[in-house]
Every structure is written in structure tokens, then in C-alpha cells.
Amino acid sequence: MQVNTDPLVEDYMRRLEAAAWALPDYRREELLAEIRAHLDEALRQVPAGDEAAVRSTLDRLGSPEEIVAAAAEPVPAGQFFPVPPTNGLAIASLLFGIFWLGGIGSLAALVLGYRARREIRNSAGGQRGSSLATIGIVLGWIGLALLVIAVAALVALLFASVSTTGGPIITSTVAPVPTG
């Protein structure tokens, strides 16, 4: 049962869950339940709405990263921690940014890149690829700028060719023939 639904506590629990992604499922669930129970018990004695008391309780508990580090089982020699997965939209954004596809790729790179960055930010460390998304966004903007420049140049050429009346003006200079 949740006693306190304080936004600070909920944010802390989200950060704890994100930090604990590398723990085995059973250990992660156990850790989250233990910390939730501890916070509920500690916050029962705190007056509702007392932000300073809630912050003090969370500070005494420690950062989510410290808690997870203490709860982590030692990794046997030769094994590595798993790396968070790379966001697929970030990869797609980069690829669409590289392959311009007549401007459609640039637009897709922008949409996917901004969405990927939002997902990565909301994952609180559970995903990576923010730099790929950023590069895709930059390439998308560059591609759209080039498309606008190309369209403007094409329109200018069309107006230039339509505005000339008659045929092209041919000028030639003939050198005088020396006499004598």
C-alpha cells in the first residue's frame, strides 16, 4: 500500500528503477519493494506537504545509484555489466539524415530524432543514443535547408527564363579589317 504519493518520492522511485535496470529481475523487484516500504514508513511521521522533510528523508536514504551499487551482486571475473540498448528511433533518425531521399528523409530524421531524444531522456538511463538522435536532427535541418535553397534557385531560374522577352540577345564583336 502506498502511503505517500509525493512527486519527489515518485521521481526518486523512477530514478531508482532506472538505475536498477542492470540488476536481475527478482533482485530489482525486491529492492524497489524494500525501498518503497522504507519510504512509506519514514514518511508516515512527516506532515503531508512538508517538502523539506521529504527531501531530508530522501537525502538520508542516499542516491538511487548508491543504493543500487550496494545492492548489486559482485560481477564474477570475465563477465561484464550489460550495456543499455540503443534507441532504435535514434538510429533511424541518423540513417534518414544521411540518406536525404529528396527531402523526405530529412523530414523523417527530424521527427524521429526529436522523438528519440524524448524517449531517451524519459528512460532515465535505460536507453542510449542521444548523440545519434542529435546528429540525425542536425542532418535533417541541413537537408531541409538545402531543399529550400534548391527550390528557391529553381524558382529564380524559371522566373529568369520567363521574364526574358523574345529570344536570347546575341552580341558579337567584329574586329575591323585592316586596309592596306
N, C-alpha and C positions, 0 to 999 in steps of 0.2 A: 504494500500500500504506500503510495506517495503522499507524504505529509506536506511537503513544501514544493510548490511549482514555481519558485522564484526564477526569473530569467537568468540570473547569474549562475544558479545551480544547474539549470538546464544546459547553459553554454559550457560549463565545466564538464558535465557528463558527456556532452557531444565531443569535446576535446579529448576526454579520457578514452572514449570509444574509438576515436580516430587514431590516437596514439597506441592503442592496444591491438591494432589490426594484425600485427605480426604474431601475436600470441595464439596458441591453439584455441579452437572454438570453445572447448569446455573451460579453459582457464580464463579466457576473455569474459565469458558469461559469469563465471564465478566472481571474478574481480569486480565487474560492474555491479553485481548484486551486493557484494560486500561494501563497496564504497557508497552505493545508494543507501543501504541500511545505516551505515555510519553517519552519513549526512542527515538522514531523516531524524535519527536520534539526537544528533548535536543541534539541529535547527529547531527541535521541539522546545528548547529552552530559550530560543531567540524570539523576541517580539516580531510579529508579522510586519513586514515593510521596513525593517531596520537593515538597510543596505550595508552599513559599516560592520555590523555584527556578522552578516552573511559573508562579506569579504574576509573578515578576520578568521572565520571558521574555515573557509576555503584555503586561506594562506597557511594556516596551521597544518592543514592536510598535506600541502605540497603541490607541486605542479603535476599535471597528468603524466608528463614524461618521466618524472622521478618515480611516481607510483608504478608505472609500467616497468621501468628498469628494475625496480626492486622485486616485482612480481615475476619477471621473466626467468625462465629456467636457463641455466648456463648452456650455451651452444657448444656441443661437442666439437673437438678439433676436426677441421676439414669440412665442416658444414657452415653455411652462410645464411644470414637472415634473408628472407625473401624481399625482393625489391617491389615497391608499389607498381601496379600496372600503369602503362602509359595510356592516357585518354585517347580513344580512337578518333574522336572528332578533331583533336589537335593534329593528329597525323593526316587526316583527310583535308584539313584546312591548309596544311603545308603543301600537300600534293596539288590541290586545286590552285593554290597560289603560284606554284611552279608552272603548271600546265594551264596557260591562260584561257584557252578554248574560246577565243573571240569575246572575251569579257565575261562570259557566263562563269568560268572558273574563278575569276576574281571575285564576283559576287558571292559565289558559294564559299570561297575562302574566308570572306568577311563574316558571313553568317555563322559558319561552322567554328571559326576561330573565336568569336566573341562568346558563343555558347560553350565551347570547350573551356575557355578561361573561367567562366562562371561555375561550371561543373567542378573543375579542379579546385577552385577557391572554396566551394561548398563541401568538398570531400575532406577538408582539414588534414591533408597529408596522405589521404588514401589513394590519390592518383597523382601522376606526374605528367609533364608535357606542356607546362605553361609556356616555356620558351618556344616550343614548336608552334603553339597556337599564335603567339605573338608574331613570329616570323610569317606565318600564313596571313595574318591580318595586314602586316606591312606590305607583303607581296600583293595582297588583294587591293589595297589602296593604290599601290603603284600601277597595277594593271588597269584599274578603273581610270586613273589619271591619264594613262597612255591611250585608252579608248576614247576619252573625251577629247584629247588633243588630236587624235586621228580623225574623229568625226568633224571637229572644227576645221581642220585642214582640208578635208574633203568638201565640206560646205563652202569654204572660201574658194577652192578651185572651181567648184561648179558655178558660183556667182561670177567669178572672174571670166569664165569661158562664155557665160550667157550675156554678160554686160558688154562684150565687145560687139560693135555693130559692123556688119559687113564681114569681109574676110580679113585675114591677117594682113597687116601692113608690112610690105616688103620694101626695105630701103636698100639701095645698093649705091655704092660709090664707084664711079668710073674714073680712072686716072686719065688726065688729058694726055693725048698722044703728042709727043714732041715732034715738032716740024723742023725739019731742016738740017 
